[in-house]
C-alpha cells in the first residue's frame, strides 16, 4: 500500500519525535511513538488540549498493546473479542511501560484496534506497532473526517499526513468503556452499542 518513499518519510517523522495524522475507521487521528515525551507534548500543543486529558494507545493487533496494560478482566476480554478490530476503546490499568505523560498521570490507559486497513498497514511500519493517539482536531472542535479536512486543520503543524488511499472515516467516535469493580462502565457512547 505505502510506497518506499512514504514509509521512509513516516518512519523519519516518528523517530525524530514528530507527529503524524492518519485515517481510522471512526475519525482522523494524530499519533506519535508512545515513548516520545517531546512528540506527546507536540500533540497537546497542536490541539490546545487540556493537560488532564489522556491520549490512548492504538495498534493493528491487540497483542501489541498487552505490554502496556495489566492482565485484562474477563468481561473486557469478551468485549474485545467481539469488537476488536472496531470502534471500541477499552480503559484498563496500565503497566510501567505506559508513560505517565501519555495518560496525564492516570493509572489507566485506553486501548483500541481500529478496523481500518490503512491504519493497520501504517502500524506495520511503526517501531513497536503502537501509536499514542487522539483525534485530529483543535480541542472542542469537530474532528477531521477527510484527508482535506486533516490538511486544513493540522497540516501545517504535523510532520506528515498519511494518504487515505480512498478509505473514509465514518465520522462517529468510538465507544469508550472501562471496568470498575468488575462491572462494565460506559464513559462515552459511540458507534458501538454496549
C-alpha positions in Angstrom: 0.0 0.0 0.0 2.6 2.6 1.0 5.5 3.4 -1.3 9.1 3.0 -0.1 9.3 6.8 0.0 6.2 7.2 2.1 7.4 4.5 4.6 10.7 6.3 4.9 9.0 9.6 5.5 6.6 8.2 8.2 9.5 6.5 10.0 11.7 9.5 9.8 9.0 11.8 11.3 8.2 9.4 14.1 11.8 8.6 15.0 12.6 12.3 15.2 9.9 12.9 17.9 7.3 14.0 15.3 3.6 13.7 14.9 1.6 12.2 12.0 -2.0 12.4 11.0 -3.9 9.4 9.6 -7.3 8.0 8.8 -9.1 5.4 11.1 -12.5 3.7 11.0 -14.0 6.5 13.1 -12.3 9.9 12.6 -8.9 11.1 11.6 -6.2 10.8 14.2 -3.0 12.3 15.4 -0.3 10.0 16.6 3.3 9.6 17.8 5.6 7.0 19.4 4.3 6.4 23.0 7.8 6.7 24.4 8.4 10.2 22.9 7.5 12.8 25.5 8.5 15.5 23.1 6.1 14.3 20.5 3.3 13.8 23.0 3.8 17.4 24.1 3.5 18.5 20.5 0.1 16.7 20.2 -1.1 18.7 23.2 0.2 21.9 21.6 -1.3 21.2 18.2 -4.8 20.5 19.7 -4.6 23.1 22.5 -5.6 20.1 24.6 -6.1 20.2 28.4 -3.2 18.6 30.2 -5.6 16.5 32.2 -7.0 14.7 29.1 -5.0 11.5 28.4 -4.1 10.0 25.0 -5.0 6.4 24.1 -2.8 3.7 22.6 -3.8 2.1 19.2 -2.3 -0.8 17.2 -3.2 -3.1 14.3 -3.1 -6.1 16.6 -4.3 -6.4 20.2 -1.3 -8.4 21.4 1.0 -5.4 20.6 -0.9 -3.5 23.3 -0.7 -6.2 26.0 2.7 -5.0 27.4 1.1 -1.6 28.1 -1.7 -2.9 30.3 -2.2 -5.2 33.3 -4.0 -8.5 33.0 -7.3 -7.9 31.3 -10.5 -8.7 33.2 -12.7 -11.4 31.5 -15.6 -9.0 30.9 -13.2 -6.7 29.0 -11.7 -9.7 27.1 -15.2 -10.7 25.9 -16.0 -7.3 24.6 -12.5 -7.0 22.9 -13.0 -10.4 21.2 -16.4 -9.2 20.0 -15.5 -5.7 18.8 -11.7 -5.6 18.0 -10.9 -4.5 15.4 -13.5 -1.8 15.7 -14.8 1.4 17.3 -14.3 0.3 20.9 -11.8 1.9 23.3 -11.2 -0.1 26.5 -9.8 1.7 29.5 -7.5 -0.7 31.6 -4.9 -0.5 34.4 -1.6 0.4 32.8 1.8 -1.1 33.4 5.0 0.9 33.9 5.7 0.6 30.1 2.9 3.2 29.5 4.4 6.6 30.3 2.6 8.9 32.7 2.9 11.7 30.1 0.6 9.7 27.7 -2.1 9.1 30.4 -1.9 12.6 32.1 -0.6 10.8 35.2 -3.7 8.5 35.4 -3.2 4.8 36.4 -5.3 3.7 33.4 -4.9 3.8 29.7 -7.4 3.4 26.8 -6.5 0.9 24.1 -8.1 0.3 20.7 -7.6 -1.6 17.5 -9.3 0.3 14.6 -11.0 -1.6 11.8 -9.2 0.3 9.1 -6.8 -1.3 6.5 -4.8 1.9 6.0 -4.2 2.3 9.8 -3.3 -1.5 10.0 -0.7 -1.1 7.3 0.6 2.1 9.0 1.2 0.2 12.3 3.3 -2.4 10.5 5.8 0.4 9.7 5.7 1.9 13.2 8.5 0.7 15.6 6.7 -1.4 18.2 3.5 -1.2 16.1 1.8 1.1 18.7 0.9 4.8 18.5 -0.2 7.2 21.2 -3.2 8.9 19.6 -6.1 11.3 19.8 -8.5 12.8 17.2 -7.1 15.2 14.6 -8.7 18.5 15.6 -8.4 21.5 17.8 -9.9 20.7 21.2 -13.7 21.3 21.3 -13.9 21.5 17.5 -15.2 18.6 15.3 -12.5 16.0 14.3 -11.3 15.9 10.7 -13.2 13.3 8.6 -11.3 13.6 5.3 -7.7 14.0 4.1 -8.5 17.6 3.1 -10.0 18.4 6.5 -6.9 17.0 8.2 -4.7 19.1 5.9 -6.8 22.2 6.7 -7.0 21.5 10.4 -3.5 20.3 11.3 -1.5 20.2 8.0 1.0 23.0 8.9 1.5 21.6 12.5 2.3 17.9 11.9 5.3 16.2 10.4 3.3 14.1 7.9 -0.3 13.4 6.8 -0.7 9.8 5.7 -2.7 9.4 2.5 -6.2 7.8 3.0 -6.0 5.5 -0.1 -9.7 6.0 -0.7 -10.7 4.9 2.8 -13.3 7.1 4.5 -13.7 7.6 8.3 -17.3 7.0 9.4 -17.5 10.2 11.5 -18.7 8.7 14.8 -16.3 8.4 17.7 -15.5 5.1 19.4 -17.4 3.9 22.4 -15.2 4.1 25.5 -15.7 1.6 28.3 -13.9 0.7 31.5 -14.2 -2.0 34.1 -15.0 -0.6 37.6 -15.3 -3.2 40.4 -15.8 -5.9 37.8 -18.7 -4.1 36.2 -18.6 -2.5 32.7 -18.8 1.3 32.8 -19.6 3.3 29.7 -17.5 6.6 29.6 -18.6 7.6 26.1 -21.4 6.1 24.0 -20.1 6.0 20.4 -20.8 3.9 17.4 -20.8 0.5 19.2 -23.8 -0.1 21.5 -22.8 -2.0 24.7 
